[in-house]
Amino acid sequence: MKHVEVGAMKRVTLGLAALVVAGTLAWVSSATGQTQQPAPAAPPSAAPAGMEKTIEGQVKSVDPSGRVVTLADGTQLMIPATVRVSRTELKPGATVKVSYEEKDGQNIVKSLEVQR
């Protein structure tokens, strides 16, 4: 059997260990990098339900009960009884600034301000 120097054997062993560790780290990094890709940004209209949004626009129509307002862009807004709005100012042609939440497919008004 050939005699191998102990120092040289340690260097080879440490070198192999370093390669194994580096290879493992590279594999783990690439594997986790693939699962941590950021999700594509959702369009503004696809905000999660319950998240408050703001819109400004011109009133196209107000239903006879005064509880449903349709803006010129087609957005329908439901005004709950808890939100106080001047019915004399809320009319077709008026410009409004509205904060609302989307609940069960409806835009529920949180606050409505008629712009002058």
Backbone as JSON, one array per atom type, in Angstrom:
{
  "sequence": "MKHVEVGAMKRVTLGLAALVVAGTLAWVSSATGQTQQPAPAAPPSAAPAGMEKTIEGQVKSVDPSGRVVTLADGTQLMIPATVRVSRTELKPGATVKVSYEEKDGQNIVKSLEVQR",
  "N": [[0.83, -1.16, 0.0], [0.45, 2.25, -0.72], [1.98, 5.05, 0.75], [0.34, 7.88, 1.86], [0.52, 11.31, 2.28], [-0.62, 12.83, 5.24], [-1.39, 15.54, 5.5], [-1.89, 16.27, 2.82], [-4.05, 14.64, 2.3], [-5.95, 15.67, 4.02], [-6.35, 18.18, 2.87], [-7.48, 17.46, 0.4], [-9.83, 16.22, 1.29], [-11.09, 18.37, 2.64], [-11.41, 20.09, 0.47], [-13.18, 18.6, -1.16], [-15.38, 18.5, 0.58], [-15.99, 21.22, 0.7], [-16.82, 21.64, -1.95], [-19.11, 20.02, -2.03], [-20.77, 21.33, -0.14], [-20.98, 23.88, -1.35], [-22.23, 23.16, -3.76], [-24.65, 22.15, -2.77], [-25.73, 24.44, -1.54], [-26.04, 26.08, -3.8], [-27.94, 24.61, -5.23], [-30.12, 24.67, -3.41], [-30.57, 27.42, -3.32], [-31.36, 27.96, -5.98], [-33.64, 26.4, -6.14], [-35.34, 27.49, -4.16], [-35.5, 30.04, -5.11], [-37.08, 29.79, -7.35], [-39.58, 29.29, -6.27], [-40.19, 31.6, -4.99], [-40.96, 33.65, -6.65], [-42.2, 36.86, -7.42], [-45.68, 37.59, -7.37], [-47.66, 38.46, -10.21], [-48.67, 41.85, -10.63], [-51.93, 42.82, -9.7], [-54.6, 44.14, -11.64], [-55.86, 47.5, -11.06], [-58.68, 47.47, -10.75], [-59.18, 45.03, -9.72], [-59.02, 44.84, -6.97], [-58.89, 43.38, -3.7], [-61.87, 42.09, -2.13], [-63.58, 44.07, 0.25], [-61.6, 45.92, 0.55], [-60.99, 49.32, 0.79], [-61.82, 51.69, -1.69], [-61.41, 54.55, -3.85], [-63.21, 56.8, -5.89], [-63.77, 59.21, -8.4], [-66.16, 61.05, -10.13], [-68.72, 61.85, -12.61], [-72.17, 62.13, -11.95], [-74.46, 60.05, -13.49], [-77.01, 59.0, -13.17], [-79.58, 58.81, -10.61], [-81.31, 56.57, -8.62], [-84.9, 56.41, -7.92], [-85.24, 55.98, -5.13], [-82.98, 57.08, -4.14], [-80.84, 55.64, -3.31], [-79.17, 54.26, -5.03], [-76.6, 55.12, -7.11], [-75.5, 55.91, -10.32], [-72.57, 56.32, -12.09], [-71.06, 58.28, -14.76], [-69.24, 56.62, -16.04], [-70.39, 54.18, -15.78], [-70.17, 52.91, -13.34], [-71.79, 51.56, -10.57], [-73.07, 52.57, -7.48], [-73.97, 51.75, -4.22], [-75.78, 53.32, -1.72], [-75.77, 53.12, 1.64], [-78.18, 53.42, 4.37], [-76.88, 54.51, 6.51], [-75.08, 56.36, 5.57], [-74.96, 59.74, 5.13], [-76.25, 61.94, 2.75], [-76.66, 64.82, 0.79], [-79.59, 65.05, -0.75], [-80.57, 66.95, -2.49], [-78.34, 67.98, -3.74], [-77.2, 65.75, -4.88], [-77.47, 64.75, -7.9], [-78.13, 64.09, -11.42], [-75.32, 64.96, -13.41], [-73.86, 66.16, -11.42], [-70.65, 66.31, -9.85], [-68.91, 63.88, -8.07], [-67.04, 62.64, -5.25], [-66.13, 59.61, -4.08], [-65.77, 57.21, -1.51], [-65.57, 53.76, -1.23], [-66.46, 50.29, -0.59], [-66.11, 47.05, -1.95], [-68.52, 44.66, -1.71], [-69.93, 41.51, -1.76], [-70.25, 41.67, -4.55], [-71.23, 44.21, -4.92], [-70.82, 47.79, -4.9], [-70.36, 49.41, -2.08], [-71.04, 52.39, -0.57], [-68.93, 54.3, 1.5], [-68.3, 56.91, 2.1], [-69.49, 59.94, 0.65], [-68.98, 62.71, -1.31], [-70.2, 65.62, -2.66], [-68.89, 67.47, -5.2], [-68.18, 70.91, -5.64]],
  "CA": [[0.0, 0.0, 0.0], [1.21, 3.47, -0.86], [1.87, 5.96, 1.88], [-0.14, 9.19, 1.45], [0.76, 12.32, 3.3], [-1.84, 13.17, 5.97], [-1.73, 16.92, 5.17], [-2.47, 16.29, 1.48], [-5.35, 13.98, 2.4], [-6.87, 16.63, 4.67], [-6.67, 19.22, 1.88], [-8.41, 16.88, -0.57], [-11.1, 16.02, 1.99], [-11.69, 19.7, 2.84], [-11.81, 20.58, -0.85], [-14.41, 17.89, -1.55], [-16.46, 18.96, 1.47], [-16.36, 22.58, 0.27], [-17.57, 21.5, -3.2], [-20.43, 19.47, -1.7], [-21.52, 22.39, 0.51], [-21.27, 24.9, -2.36], [-23.23, 22.61, -4.67], [-25.92, 22.07, -2.05], [-26.24, 25.81, -1.4], [-26.47, 26.54, -5.12], [-29.18, 23.91, -5.55], [-31.18, 25.2, -2.54], [-30.86, 28.79, -3.75], [-32.13, 27.95, -7.23], [-34.95, 25.8, -5.88], [-36.19, 28.45, -3.44], [-35.68, 31.22, -5.98], [-38.18, 29.52, -8.26], [-40.86, 29.33, -5.56], [-40.4, 32.91, -4.39], [-41.17, 34.64, -7.68], [-43.31, 37.73, -7.05], [-46.91, 37.42, -8.15], [-47.9, 39.61, -11.07], [-49.53, 42.86, -10.02], [-53.32, 42.76, -10.13], [-55.08, 45.43, -12.13], [-56.5, 48.26, -9.98], [-60.08, 47.13, -10.57], [-59.29, 43.72, -9.1], [-58.63, 44.92, -5.56], [-59.61, 42.4, -2.91], [-63.13, 42.51, -1.52], [-63.41, 44.66, 1.57], [-60.57, 46.95, 0.51], [-61.62, 50.59, 0.44], [-61.37, 52.32, -2.92], [-61.92, 55.89, -4.06], [-63.5, 57.12, -7.28], [-64.33, 60.54, -8.63], [-66.81, 61.03, -11.43], [-69.95, 62.6, -12.8], [-73.36, 61.33, -11.74], [-75.28, 59.85, -14.68], [-78.4, 58.88, -12.7], [-79.84, 58.43, -9.22], [-82.6, 55.88, -8.62], [-85.92, 57.15, -7.18], [-85.06, 55.88, -3.67], [-81.77, 57.82, -3.78], [-79.87, 54.7, -2.73], [-78.27, 53.74, -6.06], [-76.08, 56.17, -7.99], [-74.72, 55.4, -11.44], [-71.67, 57.35, -12.61], [-70.97, 58.35, -16.23], [-68.45, 55.48, -16.54], [-71.15, 52.95, -15.58], [-70.0, 52.4, -11.98], [-72.97, 51.68, -9.72], [-72.72, 52.71, -6.07], [-75.09, 51.6, -3.31], [-75.62, 54.2, -0.57], [-76.53, 52.6, 2.79], [-78.9, 54.42, 5.16], [-75.96, 55.11, 7.49], [-74.31, 57.42, 4.91], [-75.79, 60.92, 4.9], [-75.94, 62.63, 1.51], [-77.65, 65.84, 0.43], [-80.34, 64.59, -1.93], [-80.75, 68.06, -3.44], [-77.09, 68.15, -4.49], [-76.88, 64.49, -5.56], [-78.35, 64.68, -9.07], [-77.36, 63.91, -12.66], [-74.44, 66.07, -13.78], [-73.02, 66.54, -10.28], [-69.38, 65.58, -9.72], [-68.8, 63.33, -6.72], [-65.85, 61.89, -4.82], [-66.73, 58.55, -3.29], [-65.0, 56.1, -0.96], [-66.49, 52.62, -1.16], [-65.92, 48.94, -0.49], [-66.82, 46.05, -2.74], [-69.02, 43.56, -0.87], [-70.9, 40.66, -2.44], [-70.44, 42.13, -5.92], [-71.79, 45.57, -4.95], [-69.95, 48.86, -4.41], [-71.06, 50.01, -0.95], [-70.47, 53.7, -0.26], [-68.49, 54.61, 2.86], [-68.49, 58.36, 2.18], [-69.76, 60.53, -0.64], [-68.86, 64.15, -1.23], [-70.57, 66.28, -3.9], [-67.92, 68.53, -5.48], [-68.83, 72.17, -6.1]],
  "C": [[0.88, 1.23, 0.0], [0.97, 4.36, 0.32], [1.47, 7.34, 1.36], [0.06, 10.15, 2.6], [-0.57, 12.75, 3.92], [-2.29, 14.58, 5.62], [-2.41, 17.01, 3.81], [-3.87, 15.67, 1.51], [-6.38, 14.91, 3.03], [-7.29, 17.71, 3.67], [-7.67, 18.7, 0.86], [-9.79, 16.71, 0.06], [-11.82, 17.35, 2.19], [-12.16, 20.28, 1.52], [-13.1, 19.92, -1.32], [-15.6, 18.33, -0.7], [-16.93, 20.34, 1.05], [-17.18, 22.52, -1.02], [-19.0, 20.98, -2.93], [-21.3, 20.55, -1.07], [-21.91, 23.46, -0.51], [-22.34, 24.41, -3.34], [-24.61, 22.54, -4.03], [-26.54, 23.45, -1.91], [-26.74, 26.36, -2.73], [-27.79, 25.9, -5.51], [-30.34, 24.45, -4.72], [-31.56, 26.61, -2.98], [-31.7, 28.8, -5.02], [-33.52, 27.38, -7.01], [-35.86, 26.79, -5.15], [-36.41, 29.69, -4.26], [-36.84, 31.02, -6.92], [-39.52, 29.61, -7.55], [-41.15, 30.7, -4.97], [-40.53, 34.01, -5.44], [-42.32, 35.54, -7.26], [-44.51, 37.5, -7.96], [-47.1, 38.64, -9.04], [-48.88, 40.57, -10.4], [-50.93, 42.74, -10.58], [-53.73, 44.12, -10.66], [-55.84, 46.16, -11.03], [-57.94, 47.87, -9.73], [-60.26, 45.8, -9.87], [-58.81, 43.75, -7.66], [-59.46, 43.93, -4.76], [-60.89, 42.97, -2.31], [-62.86, 43.05, -0.13], [-62.35, 45.74, 1.62], [-61.2, 48.26, 0.03], [-60.96, 51.2, -0.78], [-61.97, 53.71, -3.0], [-62.13, 56.11, -5.55], [-64.07, 58.53, -7.33], [-64.96, 60.51, -10.02], [-68.09, 61.84, -11.44], [-71.14, 61.66, -12.68], [-74.15, 61.27, -13.05], [-76.76, 59.77, -14.27], [-78.43, 58.5, -11.23], [-81.21, 57.75, -9.23], [-83.6, 56.65, -7.75], [-85.77, 57.09, -5.65], [-83.86, 56.68, -3.2], [-80.68, 56.95, -3.19], [-78.9, 54.11, -3.74], [-77.9, 54.88, -7.01], [-75.27, 55.49, -9.09], [-73.88, 56.55, -11.98], [-71.61, 57.25, -14.14], [-70.19, 57.17, -16.8], [-69.16, 54.14, -16.35], [-71.04, 52.36, -14.18], [-71.27, 52.63, -11.19], [-72.53, 51.65, -8.26], [-73.98, 52.62, -5.23], [-74.83, 52.45, -2.06], [-76.44, 53.64, 0.59], [-77.17, 53.75, 3.58], [-77.98, 55.14, 6.15], [-75.13, 56.25, 6.9], [-75.25, 58.56, 4.58], [-75.3, 61.67, 3.67], [-77.04, 63.65, 1.26], [-78.33, 65.42, -0.86], [-80.56, 65.71, -2.94], [-79.5, 68.27, -4.28], [-76.72, 66.91, -5.32], [-77.88, 64.3, -6.71], [-77.5, 64.5, -10.32], [-76.58, 65.17, -13.02], [-73.51, 66.5, -12.66], [-71.74, 65.7, -10.29], [-69.25, 65.15, -8.27], [-67.44, 62.66, -6.5], [-66.37, 60.89, -3.81], [-65.67, 57.56, -2.79], [-65.98, 54.95, -0.79], [-65.72, 51.33, -0.98], [-66.76, 48.02, -1.36], [-67.21, 44.9, -1.82], [-70.08, 42.81, -1.65], [-71.25, 41.18, -3.83], [-71.05, 43.52, -6.04], [-70.77, 46.55, -4.38], [-70.73, 49.62, -3.34], [-70.33, 51.28, -0.52], [-70.13, 53.81, 1.22], [-68.65, 56.12, 3.11], [-68.67, 58.89, 0.77], [-69.78, 62.04, -0.47], [-69.22, 64.71, -2.61], [-69.61, 67.46, -4.07], [-68.65, 69.76, -5.99], [-68.01, 72.82, -7.17]]
}
